[in-house]
Amino acid sequence: LLNCKFSSCHGVVQPVRMAVRNRQEFVKQILKLQSTPEFVRNVCVMAHVDHGKTTLADSLISANGIISQKMVGTLRYMDSLPEEQQRGITMKSSSISLFYRNEHDSFLINLVDSPGHVDFSGELCAAAVLCDGAVVVIDVIEGVCPQTSASLRLAWKEGLKPCLVLNKIDRLFVEYRMSPMDAYRRLVQVLEQANAVAGELFVSREIEKEDFLSRRRRSMSRSSLRKSESGDEMLYFIPETGNVVFASALDNWGFRLVDFARFWSKRLHTDEELLLQALWGDYYIDSKTKLPVFGASDKGKSPLFVMMILNNLSAIYDSMIINVEKGRIEKILNSLQLDVMSKEFTKSDSRQRLQIVMSRWLPLAESVLAMVCEWLPSPKDLDNDRIERIMCGDRFAHCDCLEPKARAMKALFKQCSMEASCATTVFISKMIAVEQDLLRGKNKFMMPNSIECNYWLQAAEQRSCCEVDSFHPDIDEITDQMAASTNQCVFLGFARIFTGNLCSGDVLHWIPDYAMVQSGNATFREITIGQLYVMMGREFEAVQQVCAGNLVCIGGVQDLVARTATLSTDLNCPPLCDSGFYAKPIVQVSVEPKNTRDLPALIRGLKMLNLADGCVQALVEDSGEHVLTAVGEIHLHRCIKDLCDRFAKGIDLIVSDPVVPFNETIVSPVTLGMDSANETMTASTTTTSSTTTITTSTQSEKVDRSITVTTAGRTVTIVAEAVPLPEPIQQILEENEPLIAMIDPVTNRIDVTGNTAGRLASIRDGFDNIREELLDVCSNLGKQWSNIVQRLWAFGPRRAVVNLLLNDIDDYHRPNFFDILLDQHFDSRTMHTNFNCPI
């Protein structure tokens, strides 16, 4: 590094800072780019908790001039709740619109920062449904963690195209004092972990698409499967393609391989594409040919990534953080050709000086935003699977199952049509509780100490004339009613427009979902759209109109929308997707007011909390007790705080101690008490051996695990026994839980109400696949489970579908579950007459 002249690896860096000087011009630029969906990117930032999502967002926001660069990592601009700032974790999803300009075009990036804590997984799901791509952030020290895997699974399930940011590389040099070679090995390891998760998801999707016969042929040829898994086609995050950024969000730097390939190709007079393919992997530069050659480890040489990149980064951190040497710092500044003001440098500590140098040499925002714009799809580039997931909502249906008029809307979704004749279709993924003052112009688009953002205040006096007065005359009345009914809190719907244009004052139809149609409580209702807002982190910008392909916050919809909703001007529109990937609430407390006169206010507050949080459950027990159920301890604490400070403010509450319900199990205590070594050993054994062991143990102990019930007239005796299900059967039932829940537990039939003929056929195909899967796995589980399909009478109830009711009487033959379900001409009344009538 000290022996060569460097410039920014991005060539001539064009600042992505916004060239706007007031709020009106800012809104105009947003609206201008919103009308060109090919230049719009809807992106969700996903990661495990504390892996650096919000710090990364701060860096991107600072590049747009909204906050000062000095505040990156400390401000946490997207975390607007006091609880988020105190705990240092994100609890609510929030979005912000950013500008990016490359050499040719300008882009509008709707960036959604989502929580990484499992307690707030519902917020992550609400964000993922509205986006088309995901930026997955991984701490290179901690590697792939549980929520990282969960985020990748969610992105895969929703059809989002992911890209990767390997964050906190600075920790390798500063905290762990790794050598460049050790740091490289760690980066390779983390990347392999991420690709292993992606490869597993790829294989599972391909298996789901195949029929039973294909799966059986696959099981007889394991070698071919292993071969395909080891190929490059299974790797999803490949640095050479440009979908991986190496970064330190705290120090505000990042790069892709293409950045260094561009620089070194000019210095070495080598083809840029050839060098790009060799920068990651076991390659070195041949001293004679000056070309990349494979086999660096065999030759005892350092890979190009170490020699050309990590050695330089290590030298900078060593001279500016670990062993500070003023002379070396000056040489680095000269070699990087950076014009750093002396006053800025002398008044900063060593970390701040490093951040100044690195952010100017390898600006993080430039790398990440370029990756987002090049790699992630626009609203007009969605693939067929993503569109069908949006329109059909689950993996058991496709657009062919919809009515012809609804099916015709698929082309409009794919085109992201904005024509005047096109129906407007909107999906609301969650409701947001916002203080009324934030929507009335009392907020300022800056933080108190952000000197760099003063120009946002230049047009503050003109704001009132561009926010409310020019909109629909009923909007003020709607907003006032909302504020009065919610104790100064306004509920906005966080939504995406898939087709058409949405304007304040438009009248749309609320489309009921399939569950409501089946229950008979569905009616198509009209809803008047209130004020529209563009969310800017903790701020909201009022706009008149938003085009298809963009995110928007909608006022005036809280009376009809319960968490999620589909709105459309076309009554033929199907109910759009709801992720349903939420963590289930399990921690319960009872709440009651100290003064009984405050009970109505408490009930109203619980209803608002239930509306504002997609994962909380507020209900009334049969005893009249009001129960609040949350996902975890942190989630529960925040819900109670919101209830006390916002939705039931001024009421003294009595909150009970948390209670976590436990369920009984019939799994062997030995299985539950295994240590990690035993778990590994057990996993390597077959399920047949496990089943045999349980049976032998039961027989040797001569324990009768059955229960006998006799009717009052002693004419009928029923004997039932509960036994644990083998794990392969459990897995099949868990994967198909949404499908099994559609069955009427009394008749064992599908409720045809609200389902089209095509959708019913798709559901039956799903159950046919379940039958084939059960036949496939049970053939290897021993005699006890070999004929499970012929003996199956029913699945468990909707809240416990991972249970089976089996006929265990050899000479008592009755039609099994699949005979009844899949035979469309089967008459259950005839069946009962033929088998159970007296002779």
C-alpha positions in Angstrom: 0.0 0.0 0.0 2.8 2.4 0.9 4.6 1.8 -2.3 1.9 2.6 -4.8 -0.4 5.5 -5.6 -4.1 4.8 -4.9 -7.2 6.5 -5.8 -10.7 5.6 -4.9 -11.4 2.0 -6.1 -14.7 3.3 -7.5 -13.0 5.5 -10.1 -14.4 9.0 -10.0 -16.8 8.8 -7.1 -19.9 10.7 -7.6 -21.4 11.7 -4.3 -24.7 10.2 -3.7 -25.6 13.0 -1.4 -29.0 14.5 -2.4 -28.8 17.7 -4.4 -32.0 19.1 -2.8 -32.2 22.1 -0.5 -35.8 22.0 0.8 -38.6 19.6 1.5 -40.6 20.6 -1.5 -37.8 19.8 -4.0 -37.2 16.5 -2.1 -40.8 15.4 -2.5 -40.7 16.4 -6.2 -37.7 14.2 -6.8 -39.4 11.3 -5.0 -42.5 11.6 -7.1 -40.5 11.9 -10.3 -38.6 8.7 -9.7 -41.7 6.9 -8.4 -43.3 7.3 -11.8 -40.5 5.2 -13.4 -40.8 1.8 -11.6 -37.8 0.4 -13.6 -35.6 2.7 -11.5 -37.2 1.8 -8.2 -35.9 -0.8 -5.8 -37.9 -2.0 -2.7 -35.3 -3.5 -0.4 -35.4 -5.1 3.1 -32.4 -5.2 5.3 -32.3 -8.5 7.2 -29.9 -9.9 9.8 -29.5 -11.5 13.2 -29.7 -9.1 16.1 -26.7 -6.8 16.6 -25.1 -7.7 13.2 -25.2 -4.1 12.0 -28.4 -3.5 10.0 -29.2 -0.2 11.5 -25.6 1.1 11.4 -25.5 0.1 7.7 -28.8 2.0 7.2 -27.2 5.1 9.0 -24.3 5.0 6.5 -26.7 4.9 3.5 -28.8 7.7 5.0 -25.7 9.9 5.7 -24.7 9.5 2.0 -28.0 11.2 1.1 -27.3 14.1 3.5 -30.1 13.4 5.9 -27.8 12.9 8.8 -24.2 13.8 9.4 -21.5 11.2 8.6 -20.1 11.7 12.1 -23.3 10.3 13.6 -23.2 7.0 11.7 -23.5 4.1 14.2 -24.4 6.3 17.1 -27.6 8.0 16.0 -29.5 4.9 14.8 -31.8 7.1 12.8 -34.2 4.4 11.8 -34.9 3.4 15.5 -37.4 6.1 16.5 -38.8 4.5 19.7 -37.1 5.4 23.0 -37.1 1.7 23.8 -35.1 0.9 20.7 -32.5 3.5 21.5 -32.2 2.3 25.1 -31.8 -1.4 24.2 -29.8 -0.8 21.0 -32.0 -3.1 19.0 -34.6 -2.5 16.3 -38.2 -3.4 17.3 -40.3 -1.8 14.5 -39.8 -2.0 10.7 -39.5 1.4 9.1 -38.6 2.6 5.7 -36.9 5.5 4.1 -36.5 6.6 0.5 -33.0 7.2 -0.8 -31.5 8.5 -4.0 -28.6 6.9 -5.9 -27.1 8.0 -9.1 -24.6 6.0 -11.1 -22.9 7.0 -14.4 -26.1 6.6 -16.4 -29.3 6.7 -14.3 -30.9 7.9 -11.1 -32.6 5.4 -8.8 -35.1 5.6 -5.9 -34.4 3.0 -3.2 -37.1 2.3 -0.7 -35.0 0.9 2.1 -36.8 -1.0 4.9 -34.9 -1.6 8.1 -36.4 -4.6 10.0 -35.7 -6.1 13.4 -33.3 -9.0 13.9 -34.6 -10.2 17.3 -36.8 -13.2 17.2 -39.4 -11.5 19.4 -40.2 -9.1 16.6 -40.2 -11.5 13.7 -43.7 -10.3 12.7 -42.2 -6.9 11.8 -39.7 -8.7 9.6 -42.4 -10.6 7.8 -44.5 -7.4 7.3 -41.5 -5.8 5.6 -40.5 -8.8 3.5 -44.0 -9.0 1.9 -43.7 -5.5 0.5 -40.2 -5.8 -0.9 -38.6 -7.4 -4.0 -35.0 -7.9 -2.7 -33.2 -8.3 0.6 -29.8 -7.2 1.9 -28.6 -9.9 4.3 -26.1 -8.6 6.8 -23.7 -11.0 8.6 -21.2 -10.3 11.4 -18.1 -12.1 10.2 -17.1 -12.8 13.8 -20.4 -14.5 14.8 -21.1 -16.0 11.4 -24.5 -17.3 10.4 -26.8 -17.2 13.4 -30.3 -18.5 13.9 -32.0 -15.3 12.8 -29.7 -15.2 9.8 -30.9 -18.6 8.7 -34.5 -17.5 9.4 -34.1 -14.4 7.3 -32.7 -16.4 4.4 -35.6 -18.8 4.7 -38.1 -16.0 4.8 -36.5 -14.3 1.7 -36.6 -17.6 -0.1 -40.2 -18.3 0.9 -41.4 -14.8 -0.2 -39.4 -15.0 -3.5 -37.0 -12.1 -2.6 -33.7 -12.0 -4.3 -31.0 -11.6 -1.7 -27.5 -10.1 -1.7 -25.0 -10.2 1.1 -23.0 -7.8 3.2 -20.2 -9.3 5.3 -20.0 -6.7 8.0 -17.6 -5.9 10.9 -14.4 -6.9 9.1 -12.7 -4.3 11.3 -13.1 -6.6 14.3 -10.9 -9.2 12.6 -8.0 -6.8 12.8 -8.7 -4.6 15.9 -10.3 -7.0 18.4 -8.9 -10.4 17.3 -5.6 -9.2 15.8 -5.9 -11.7 12.9 -3.3 -11.8 10.2 -4.6 -11.1 6.7 -4.4 -14.8 5.8 -6.4 -15.8 8.9 -9.0 -13.0 8.2 -9.3 -14.4 4.6 -10.0 -17.9 6.0 -12.6 -16.6 8.3 -14.4 -14.7 5.4 -14.3 -17.9 3.3 -15.8 -19.9 6.2 -18.7 -17.4 6.8 -19.5 -17.2 3.1 -19.6 -21.0 2.9 -22.0 -21.0 5.9 -24.3 -18.6 4.1 -24.2 -20.6 0.9 -24.9 -23.8 2.8 -28.2 -22.3 4.0 -29.0 -21.1 0.5 -28.1 -24.5 -1.0 -30.3 -26.3 1.5 -33.2 -24.0 0.5 -32.5 -24.6 -3.2 -32.6 -28.3 -2.8 -35.8 -28.2 -0.7 -37.6 -26.1 -3.3 -36.5 -28.4 -6.1 -37.8 -31.4 -4.2 -41.1 -29.7 -3.5 -41.6 -29.2 -7.3 -41.1 -32.8 -8.1 -43.7 -35.5 -7.9 -43.5 -38.7 -5.9 -41.9 -40.8 -8.6 -39.1 -38.3 -9.2 -38.4 -38.2 -5.4 -38.2 -42.0 -5.3 -35.7 -42.1 -8.2 -33.7 -39.4 -6.5 -33.6 -41.5 -3.3 -32.1 -44.4 -5.2 -29.3 -42.3 -6.6 -27.8 -40.3 -3.7 -24.5 -39.9 -5.5 -25.9 -37.7 -8.2 -27.5 -35.5 -5.6 -24.3 -35.0 -3.7 -22.5 -34.2 -7.0 -25.0 -31.4 -7.8 -24.8 -30.0 -4.3 -21.1 -29.5 -4.6 -21.3 -27.6 -7.9 -21.1 -23.9 -8.3 -24.8 -23.8 -9.2 -25.7 -24.4 -5.6 -23.8 -21.4 -4.4 -26.0 -18.3 -4.2 -23.6 -15.6 -2.9 -20.6 -15.4 -5.2 -18.3 -12.4 -4.8 -17.3 -12.4 -8.5 -20.9 -11.8 -9.6 -21.1 -8.6 -7.5 -23.7 -9.7 -4.9 -21.3 -9.7 -2.0 -20.1 -6.5 -0.2 -17.2 -6.7 2.2 -17.7 -3.9 4.8 -17.4 -2.3 8.1 -20.5 -0.3 8.6 -19.2 1.3 11.8 -16.1 2.7 10.0 -18.3 3.5 6.9 -16.3 1.6 4.3 -17.1 -1.2 1.9 -16.2 -2.7 -1.4 -17.0 -5.3 -4.0 -14.5 -7.3 -6.0 -15.3 -5.3 -9.1 -14.0 -2.2 -7.3 -10.5 -3.6 -6.8 -10.5 -5.4 -10.1 -11.0 -2.1 -11.8 -8.1 -0.5 -10.0 -5.6 -3.4 -10.3 -6.4 -4.1 -13.9 -5.2 -0.6 -14.8 -2.0 -0.9 -12.7 -1.1 -4.4 -13.9 -2.3 -3.9 -17.4 -4.5 -7.0 -17.1 -8.0 -7.7 -18.3 -10.5 -6.5 -15.7 -12.9 -9.4 -16.2 -10.1 -12.0 -15.9 -8.8 -10.4 -12.7 -12.3 -10.2 -11.3 -12.8 -13.9 -11.6 -9.4 -14.5 -9.8 -9.7 -12.0 -6.9 -11.7 -14.5 -4.8 -10.3 -18.0 -4.7 -6.9 -19.8 -4.6 -5.3 -17.7 -7.3 -2.0 -15.8 -7.5 -0.2 -13.6 -10.1 2.4 -15.5 -12.1 5.6 -13.3 -12.0 6.4 -14.1 -15.6 3.1 -13.9 -17.4 1.6 -11.3 -15.0 -1.7 -13.4 -15.2 -3.8 -15.0 -12.5 -2.9 -18.7 -12.0 -4.8 -21.2 -9.8 -3.0 -23.0 -7.0 -1.7 -20.4 -4.6 -1.9 -22.7 -1.6 0.2 -25.4 -3.4 2.9 -22.8 -4.2 2.9 -21.4 -0.7 1.7 -18.1 -2.0 -1.0 -15.7 -0.6 -4.3 -15.6 -2.6 -4.9 -12.4 -4.5 -7.6 -11.3 -2.1 -5.0 -11.3 0.7 -2.2 -9.8 -1.3 -4.2 -7.0 -3.1 -6.9 -6.2 -0.5 -6.5 -7.6 3.1 -2.8 -6.7 3.4 -3.7 -3.1 2.7 -6.7 -3.0 5.1 -4.5 -4.6 7.8 -1.8 -2.0 7.3 -4.3 0.9 7.6 -5.8 -0.5 10.8 -2.4 -1.2 12.3 -1.0 2.3 11.6 -4.1 4.2 12.6 -5.7 2.1 15.4 -3.4 -0.5 16.8 0.2 1.0 16.6 -0.5 4.7 15.8 2.3 6.2 13.8 2.0 9.7 12.5 4.6 9.2 9.8 2.8 6.1 8.4 -0.5 7.8 8.4 0.9 10.7 6.3 2.3 8.1 3.8 -1.1 6.4 3.6 -2.9 9.7 3.0 -0.4 10.6 0.2 -0.6 7.1 -1.4 -4.4 7.3 -1.3 -4.3 10.8 -2.7 -6.9 11.9 -0.2 -7.4 15.6 0.5 -8.2 15.6 4.2 -8.5 18.9 6.0 -5.9 19.3 8.8 -8.5 20.8 11.2 -10.8 17.8 10.7 -7.9 15.5 11.4 -6.3 17.1 14.4 -9.6 17.4 16.3 -10.6 13.8 15.8 -9.5 10.7 17.7 -7.8 7.8 16.0 -11.0 6.0 15.2 -12.6 9.0 13.7 -9.5 9.7 11.6 -9.7 6.1 10.3 -13.4 6.5 9.5 -12.6 9.7 7.5 -9.9 8.0 5.5 -11.8 4.8 4.8 -15.1 6.4 4.0 -13.4 8.6 1.4 -11.3 5.7 -0.1 -14.0 3.0 0.0 -17.4 4.7 0.5 -19.8 2.1 1.9 -22.9 3.7 0.4 -21.5 3.6 -3.1 -20.8 -0.2 -2.9 -24.1 -1.2 -1.3 -26.4 1.0 -3.4 -24.6 0.0 -6.6 -25.1 -3.7 -5.6 -28.8 -3.1 -4.9 -29.4 -1.3 -8.2 -27.5 -3.8 -10.3 -28.4 -7.1 -8.6 -31.9 -6.7 -7.1 -35.0 -6.5 -9.3 -37.3 -3.6 -10.0 -41.1 -3.8 -9.6 -41.3 -4.5 -13.3 -38.8 -7.4 -13.2 -40.6 -9.8 -10.8 -40.4 -13.4 -11.8 -43.4 -15.7 -12.1 -43.0 -17.4 -8.7 -42.9 -14.1 -6.9 -46.1 -12.9 -8.6 -47.9 -16.1 -7.9 -46.8 -16.0 -4.3 -48.2 -12.4 -4.0 -51.5 -13.3 -5.7 -52.2 -16.7 -4.3 -50.7 -16.5 -0.9 -49.4 -20.0 -0.3 -47.4 -22.8 -2.0 -50.5 -25.0 -2.5 -52.1 -22.7 -5.1 -51.1 -21.0 -8.3 -52.7 -18.4 -10.6 -54.5 -21.1 -12.6 -56.6 -21.8 -9.6 -58.1 -18.3 -9.6 -61.2 -17.2 -11.4 -60.5 -16.1 -15.1 -61.0 -12.4 -14.3 -58.7 -12.6 -11.3 -56.2 -14.5 -13.3 -56.1 -11.8 -15.9 -54.7 -9.4 -13.3 -51.4 -11.4 -13.3 -50.3 -9.5 -16.4 -50.9 -6.2 -14.7 -48.8 -7.2 -11.7 -46.0 -8.3 -13.9 -46.0 -5.0 -15.9 -46.5 -3.0 -12.7 -49.1 -1.2 -14.8 -49.8 2.5 -14.0 -52.3 3.1 -16.9 -55.4 5.2 -16.1 -57.6 2.3 -17.1 -55.8 -0.1 -14.8 -57.3 -1.2 -11.5 -55.5 0.1 -8.4 -54.4 -2.8 -6.1 -52.8 -2.2 -2.7 -51.7 -4.6 0.0 -51.3 -3.3 3.6 -48.9 -5.5 5.5 -49.2 -3.8 9.0 -50.7 -0.8 10.8 -48.4 1.9 12.3 -49.3 4.0 15.3 -47.9 7.5 14.7 -48.1 10.6 16.9 -50.3 13.2 15.4 -47.7 15.9 15.7 -45.5 14.0 13.3 -48.1 14.4 10.6 -48.9 18.1 11.3 -45.6 19.6 10.4 -44.2 20.0 13.9 -41.4 17.6 13.2 -38.1 18.7 11.6 -36.3 16.6 9.0 -33.1 16.5 11.1 -31.7 15.6 14.4 -30.8 18.4 17.0 -27.0 17.9 16.6 -27.0 17.3 12.9 -25.5 20.6 11.7 -25.1 19.2 8.1 -28.8 18.9 7.7 -29.8 22.6 8.4 -30.9 23.2 4.8 -33.9 21.0 5.4 -35.4 23.8 7.4 -35.3 26.4 4.7 -38.8 25.7 3.5 -40.5 24.9 6.8 -42.8 27.9 6.6 -44.2 26.8 3.2 -44.8 23.2 4.4 -48.4 23.7 5.5 -49.5 24.9 2.1 -48.1 21.8 0.4 -49.3 19.2 2.8 -53.0 19.3 3.6 -54.7 22.2 2.0 -54.3 20.9 -1.6 -55.7 17.5 -0.8 -59.1 15.9 -0.7 -61.5 18.1 1.4 -62.5 15.2 3.7 -58.9 14.3 4.7 -58.7 16.8 7.6 -61.9 15.5 9.0 -60.7 11.9 8.7 -57.4 12.7 10.4 -59.1 14.6 13.2 -61.5 11.7 13.9 -58.6 9.3 13.9 -56.6 11.5 16.3 -59.5 11.9 18.7 -60.3 8.2 18.8 -56.7 7.1 19.4 -55.6 9.5 22.1 -53.4 11.6 19.7 -52.2 8.5 17.9 -53.0 8.2 14.2 -53.0 4.7 12.6 -51.5 4.5 9.1 -51.4 1.4 6.9 -47.9 0.5 5.7 -48.6 -0.7 2.2 -47.3 -1.3 -1.3 -49.1 -0.4 -4.5 -48.9 -3.3 -7.0 -50.9 -1.8 -9.9 -52.4 1.5 -10.7 -52.0 4.9 -9.0 -53.3 5.7 -5.5 -54.5 9.2 -4.7 -55.9 10.7 -1.5 -59.6 10.6 -1.5 -59.8 7.5 -3.8 -62.5 5.0 -3.0 -61.4 1.3 -3.0 -63.0 -2.0 -2.1 -61.8 -3.9 0.9 -61.2 -7.5 -0.3 -61.9 -10.2 2.3 -59.4 -13.0 2.7 -60.3 -16.7 2.1 -60.8 -17.5 5.8 -63.4 -14.8 6.1 -65.2 -16.0 3.0 -65.3 -19.5 4.3 -66.7 -18.4 7.6 -69.5 -16.6 5.9 -68.6 -13.2 7.5 -67.1 -11.6 4.3 -68.6 -8.6 2.7 -67.0 -6.2 0.1 -66.8 -2.8 1.7 -65.9 0.5 0.3 -63.1 2.5 2.0 -62.0 6.1 1.4 -58.3 6.7 1.3 -57.1 9.4 3.6 -53.9 11.3 3.6 -50.9 9.6 1.9 -47.4 9.7 3.3 -43.9 8.7 2.3 -42.1 7.3 5.3 -38.7 8.8 5.9 -37.5 6.8 8.9 -39.0 8.7 11.8 -40.5 11.3 9.6 -43.5 11.4 7.2 -43.8 13.4 4.0 -47.4 14.1 2.8 -48.0 13.5 -0.9 -51.0 13.6 -3.2 -50.4 10.5 -5.3 -48.2 7.4 -5.3 -47.6 5.2 -8.3 -47.4 1.4 -8.6 -44.3 -0.3 -7.4 -43.8 2.0 -4.4 -44.3 1.9 -0.7 -46.7 4.3 1.0 -48.4 5.0 4.4 -52.2 5.4 4.1 -54.4 7.3 6.5 -58.1 6.7 7.2 -58.1 2.9 6.9 -58.0 1.9 10.6 -61.8 1.3 10.8 -61.7 -1.6 8.4 -58.2 -2.9 8.4 -57.1 -5.4 11.1 -53.4 -5.6 10.7 -53.3 -6.7 7.0 -55.7 -6.0 4.1 -56.1 -6.1 0.3 -57.6 -3.0 -1.3 -58.6 -2.7 -4.9 -60.9 -0.9 -7.3 -61.6 -4.2 -9.0 -63.9 -6.6 -7.1 -62.3 -9.5 -9.0 -59.0 -9.0 -7.3 -58.0 -12.0 -5.1 -56.9 -11.4 -1.5 -53.1 -10.9 -1.7 -50.5 -12.6 0.3 -49.9 -12.5 4.0 -46.6 -14.0 5.1 -47.8 -16.0 8.1 -44.2 -16.6 9.0 -44.7 -15.2 12.5 -43.3 -16.5 15.7 -46.2 -17.6 17.9 -46.9 -15.6 21.1 -46.4 -17.7 24.2 -45.8 -15.3 27.2 -49.0 -14.3 28.9 -49.9 -11.6 31.5 -53.2 -10.5 32.7 -53.9 -6.7 32.9 -56.6 -4.8 34.8 -57.0 -1.2 35.9 -56.7 -0.3 39.5 -59.8 1.8 39.1 -62.7 -0.2 37.6 -64.0 3.0 36.0 -60.9 2.9 33.7 -61.9 -0.5 32.2 -63.4 0.9 29.0 -60.3 2.9 28.4 -58.2 -0.2 29.0 -60.2 -2.3 26.5 -59.9 0.5 23.9 -56.1 0.6 24.5 -55.8 -3.2 24.1 -57.7 -3.0 20.9 -55.3 -0.3 19.6 -52.3 -2.3 20.8 -53.7 -5.4 19.0 -54.0 -3.3 15.8 -50.5 -1.8 16.0 -48.6 -5.0 16.7 -49.0 -8.0 14.4 -47.7 -10.5 16.9 -49.5 -9.6 20.1 -52.7 -11.2 21.1 -55.1 -9.3 23.4 -58.2 -11.3 24.4 -60.7 -11.8 27.1 -60.9 -15.2 28.9 -64.1 -16.9 29.8 -63.5 -15.6 33.4 -63.6 -12.0 32.2 -59.8 -11.6 32.6 -58.0 -9.5 30.0 -54.9 -11.4 28.8 -52.0 -10.0 26.8 -49.9 -12.6 25.0 -46.5 -11.7 23.5 -43.7 -13.6 21.7 -41.0 -13.2 24.3 -39.9 -11.2 27.4 -38.6 -8.2 25.4 -41.7 -8.1 23.2 -44.0 -8.3 26.3 -42.1 -5.4 28.0 -42.5 -3.2 25.0 -46.2 -4.0 24.6 -46.8 -3.1 28.3 -44.8 0.1 27.8 -46.8 1.0 24.7 -50.0 0.3 26.5 -49.1 2.5 29.5 -47.5 5.3 27.5 -49.5 5.5 24.4 -52.8 3.5 24.1 -54.0 3.6 27.7 -52.2 6.6 28.9 -53.0 7.9 32.4 -54.5 4.6 33.6 -52.9 2.8 36.6 -52.6 -0.9 35.6 -52.1 -4.1 37.5 -50.0 -6.5 35.5 -49.5 -10.0 36.6 -46.3 -12.0 36.5 -45.6 -13.6 33.1 -46.9 -17.1 32.5 -45.6 -19.4 29.9 -47.9 -22.4 29.1 -46.3 -25.8 28.9 -47.7 -28.8 26.9 -47.5 -32.4 27.9 -45.6 -34.8 25.7 -45.3 -38.5 25.2 -41.8 -38.4 23.9 -39.4 -40.6 25.9 -37.6 -38.7 28.7 -34.3 -40.2 27.6 -34.8 -38.4 24.2 -35.5 -35.1 25.8 -32.5 -35.3 28.1 -29.8 -36.0 25.6 -26.6 -34.0 25.6 -25.1 -32.8 22.3 -23.0 -35.9 21.9 -25.9 -38.2 22.3 -28.0 -36.1 19.9 -25.3 -36.5 17.3 -25.1 -40.2 17.8 -28.9 -40.6 17.8 -29.2 -38.6 14.6 -26.9 -41.0 12.9 -29.1 -44.0 13.8 -32.3 -44.9 11.9 -35.7 -44.1 13.0 -36.5 -47.8 12.8 -34.1 -48.5 15.6 -35.5 -45.7 17.7 -39.0 -47.1 17.3 -37.9 -50.6 18.1 -36.2 -49.4 21.2 -39.4 -47.7 22.5 -41.5 -50.8 21.7 -39.0 -53.2 23.4 -38.8 -50.9 26.5 -42.5 -50.8 26.7 -42.9 -54.5 26.5 -40.1 -55.2 29.0 -41.6 -52.8 31.5 -45.1 -54.1 30.7 -46.5 -50.6 31.0 -50.0 -50.3 29.7 -50.2 -46.9 28.0 -53.8 -47.3 26.7 -57.0 -45.7 28.1 -60.3 -47.6 28.0 -63.7 -45.9 27.9 -67.0 -47.7 28.1 -70.4 -46.2 27.2 -73.1 -45.9 29.9 -75.0 -48.9 28.5 -71.8 -51.0 28.4 -72.5 -51.9 24.7 -69.4 -50.1 23.3 -65.9 -50.0 24.6 -63.2 -47.8 23.1 -59.5 -48.4 23.7 -57.0 -45.6 22.7 -53.2 -45.4 23.0 -50.9 -42.4 22.5 -47.5 -43.1 21.0 -44.8 -40.7 19.7 -44.7 -40.0 16.0 -41.4 -40.7 14.2 -39.6 -37.5 13.2 -39.9 -37.9 9.4 -43.7 -38.0 9.8 -43.7 -35.0 12.1 -41.7 -33.1 9.6 -44.2 -33.8 6.8 -47.1 -32.6 9.0 -45.3 -29.5 10.1 -44.4 -28.5 6.5 -48.0 -28.9 5.4 -49.7 -27.4 8.5 -51.4 -24.6 6.6 -52.9 -27.1 4.2 -54.1 -29.5 6.8 -55.7 -26.7 8.7 -58.1 -26.2 5.8 -59.9 -29.5 6.6 -63.2 -29.6 8.4 -62.4 -31.8 11.5 -65.9 -33.2 11.5 -66.5 -34.2 7.9 -62.8 -34.7 6.8 -63.7 -32.6 3.7 -62.6 -29.3 2.3 -65.0 -26.4 2.8 -66.0 -25.4 -0.7 -67.3 -22.0 0.4 -65.2 -19.2 -1.1 -62.9 -21.6 -3.0 -62.8 -21.8 -6.8 -62.8 -25.1 -8.6 -59.2 -24.6 -9.5 -58.2 -23.8 -6.0 -60.0 -26.9 -4.7 -58.2 -29.0 -7.2 -54.9 -27.5 -6.1 -55.6 -28.3 -2.5 -56.5 -31.9 -3.4 -53.2 -32.2 -5.3 -51.4 -31.0 -2.1 -53.0 -33.7 -0.1 -52.2 -36.3 -2.7 -48.6 -35.2 -2.3 -48.9 -35.6 1.4 -50.1 -39.2 0.9 -47.2 -40.0 -1.4 -44.7 -38.5 1.0 -46.2 -40.6 3.9 -46.0 -43.8 1.9 -42.4 -43.0 0.9 -41.1 -42.4 4.5 -43.2 -45.0 6.3 -41.8 -47.7 4.1 -38.6 -47.3 6.0 -40.0 -47.0 9.5 -40.8 -50.6 10.3 -44.0 -52.6 10.4 -45.7 -50.5 13.0 -45.9 -47.6 10.6 -45.9 -49.3 7.2 -49.6 -49.1 6.5 -50.3 -45.7 8.1 -52.1 -44.3 5.1 -54.6 -47.1 5.1 -55.2 -46.7 8.8 -55.4 -42.8 9.0 -58.8 -41.5 10.1 -58.0 -37.9 10.9 -55.3 -35.3 11.5 -55.2 -33.3 14.7 -57.3 -30.2 15.2 -56.3 -26.9 13.6 -54.0 -25.8 16.5 -52.4 -29.2 16.8 -52.3 -30.7 13.3 -49.1 -32.6 14.0 -51.1 -35.5 15.4 -52.8 -38.5 13.8 -55.8 -40.6 14.7 -55.2 -44.2 13.4 -57.4 -47.3 13.2 -55.6 -50.0 15.2 -58.3 -52.7 14.9 -57.2 -55.3 12.3 -60.7 -56.5 11.3 -62.4 -53.1 11.5 -62.2 -51.8 8.0 -63.3 -48.2 7.3 -62.4 -45.7 4.5 -59.3 -43.8 5.4 -58.9 -40.0 5.4 -57.6 -39.8 1.9 -60.4 -42.0 0.5 -62.9 -39.6 1.9 -61.0 -36.4 0.9 -59.8 -37.2 -2.6 -62.8 -39.1 -3.9 -65.1 -36.2 -5.0 -68.1 -38.6 -5.4 -67.7 -40.1 -1.9 -70.9 -39.9 0.2 -70.2 -40.0 3.9 -73.9 -40.7 4.7 -73.9 -43.8 2.4 -70.7 -44.9 4.1 -72.2 -44.8 7.6 -75.3 -46.6 6.4 -73.4 -49.4 4.7 -71.0 -50.0 7.6 -72.9 -49.2 10.8 -76.6 -50.1 10.2 -78.0 -52.9 12.3 -78.4 -56.3 10.5 
